[in-house]
Amino acid sequence: MSANPISSPCVNICQTDSVTGVCLGCGRTLQEITDWMNLNDEEKKRVIAQSQNRLNDLLFN
């Protein structure tokens, strides 16, 4: 376990996009949200990066 755990990117806006199923608050998929507590730090960093890209795609494209 890490001395400085990576916090969940949840911002308490828990609504999903009806087309993509991506959370409009944090950008994670439902599977990523479900799996969060079981991911290691590297996996969490990857999920955060991917979720930020998804949010940018949803908001700016």
Backbone torsions as a table, in degrees:
resi	resn	phi	psi	omega
1	MET	NA	139.7	-176.4
2	SER	-76.1	146.1	176.6
3	ALA	-68.2	-31.9	178.0
4	ASN	-121.3	84.6	-176.7
5	PRO	-62.3	148.1	178.5
6	ILE	-81.1	123.2	-178.2
7	SER	-73.6	151.7	175.0
8	SER	-62.2	141.2	177.7
9	PRO	-79.9	6.4	-179.0
10	CYS	-58.5	134.2	177.1
11	VAL	-118.2	18.7	177.8
12	ASN	59.9	31.9	169.2
13	ILE	-118.5	79.3	-169.9
14	CYS	-95.6	77.0	175.7
15	GLN	-132.3	140.8	-179.5
16	THR	-105.6	147.2	174.5
17	ASP	-67.0	130.8	-175.2
18	SER	-67.0	-22.5	-179.5
19	VAL	-89.9	-48.3	-173.3
20	THR	-94.6	-22.9	-175.9
21	GLY	78.3	9.6	-179.1
22	VAL	-85.7	138.5	177.8
23	CYS	-65.1	129.5	-178.5
24	LEU	-76.6	-12.1	177.7
25	GLY	-88.1	-51.1	-173.9
26	CYS	-110.7	-15.8	178.6
27	GLY	85.0	2.7	179.7
28	ARG	-86.0	156.7	172.6
29	THR	-80.4	164.2	178.2
30	LEU	-61.2	-35.6	178.3
31	GLN	-65.5	-41.8	179.0
32	GLU	-64.9	-38.3	177.2
33	ILE	-63.3	-45.9	179.7
34	THR	-62.4	-40.6	-175.1
35	ASP	-81.5	-12.7	-168.5
36	TRP	-46.4	-49.6	-175.1
37	MET	-65.6	-20.4	-178.5
38	ASN	-97.7	-1.9	-178.6
39	LEU	-83.6	147.6	173.5
40	ASN	-83.0	174.8	-175.0
41	ASP	-59.7	-41.2	-180.0
42	GLU	-64.3	-41.4	178.2
43	GLU	-65.2	-39.5	177.9
44	LYS	-63.3	-42.4	177.5
45	LYS	-60.7	-41.5	179.0
46	ARG	-63.8	-44.6	179.7
47	VAL	-62.0	-42.6	179.6
48	ILE	-61.8	-45.1	179.7
49	ALA	-63.0	-45.3	180.0
50	GLN	-65.6	-38.5	-177.9
51	SER	-68.1	-36.5	176.8
52	GLN	-64.3	-40.5	177.0
53	ASN	-63.7	-41.0	178.6
54	ARG	-62.2	-44.7	179.7
55	LEU	-62.3	-43.0	177.6
56	ASN	-59.9	-42.4	178.9
57	ASP	-62.4	-43.6	-178.9
58	LEU	-67.3	-39.5	-173.6
59	LEU	-84.7	-30.8	-172.1
60	PHE	-116.1	7.9	178.1
61	ASN	-124.1	NA	NA
